[in-house]
Amino acid sequence: MDDSDKHWLVRAKTIKLLWIIFIGILALTILSEILIHKHEYFGLDGSFGFHGWYGFITCVAMVVAAKLLGTFLKRNDNYYDD
């Protein structure tokens, strides 16, 4: 199966283009903080790129928590057969 037979979202060329677009949007969002006056409430939230790195750290923490929770809550494959 060559690349043209696949759905357009699964093609390698499209995935590479989407990564470039998403990284560009992220960079523009972070760099836009230069032009925007921020009202900090806790001191740390006024640092450059706070929302970007805080969101990334929070996302990683949620994935790790979900993996840990999954190890405690997982069942055997034959759970319903018993």
C-alpha positions in Angstrom: 0.0 0.0 0.0 1.7 3.2 -1.1 1.2 6.6 0.6 -1.5 7.8 -1.8 -3.9 5.0 -0.9 -3.9 6.0 2.8 -6.3 8.6 4.4 -4.8 12.1 4.2 -4.3 12.3 7.9 -2.2 9.1 8.0 0.2 10.0 5.2 3.8 10.7 6.3 3.9 14.0 4.4 0.8 15.3 6.1 2.0 14.3 9.5 5.3 16.1 8.9 3.4 19.2 7.7 1.1 19.1 10.8 4.1 19.0 13.1 5.6 22.0 11.4 2.3 23.9 11.7 1.8 23.0 15.3 5.4 23.9 16.3 5.0 27.2 14.4 1.8 28.0 16.2 3.4 27.2 19.6 6.4 29.4 18.7 4.1 32.3 17.7 2.1 31.9 20.9 5.1 32.0 23.1 6.7 34.9 21.2 3.4 36.8 21.4 4.1 37.3 25.1 6.6 40.0 24.1 3.8 42.2 22.8 1.2 41.4 25.5 1.1 43.1 28.9 0.4 40.4 31.4 -1.2 40.8 34.8 0.6 38.4 37.1 -1.3 37.2 40.2 1.3 34.8 41.9 4.6 36.2 40.6 5.6 33.0 38.8 2.8 33.3 36.3 4.4 36.5 35.0 7.6 34.7 33.8 8.2 34.4 30.1 6.6 31.3 28.5 4.8 30.4 31.8 1.6 29.1 30.1 3.6 27.0 27.7 5.8 25.2 30.1 3.1 25.0 32.8 0.8 23.3 30.3 3.5 20.9 29.1 4.4 19.9 32.7 0.7 19.5 33.6 0.1 17.3 30.5 3.1 15.1 31.4 1.9 14.8 35.0 -1.6 13.7 33.8 -0.1 11.1 31.5 2.1 9.7 34.3 -0.8 9.7 36.7 -3.0 7.9 34.3 -0.3 5.3 33.7 0.1 4.7 37.4 -3.6 4.6 37.9 -3.9 2.1 35.1 -1.5 -0.3 36.8 -3.7 -0.4 39.8 -7.1 -0.6 38.0 -6.2 -3.0 35.1 -8.0 -6.3 34.9 -7.0 -9.6 33.2 -8.1 -10.1 29.6 -10.5 -12.8 30.7 -12.3 -10.7 33.3 -15.7 -11.1 31.8 -15.3 -14.8 31.1 -15.0 -15.7 34.8 
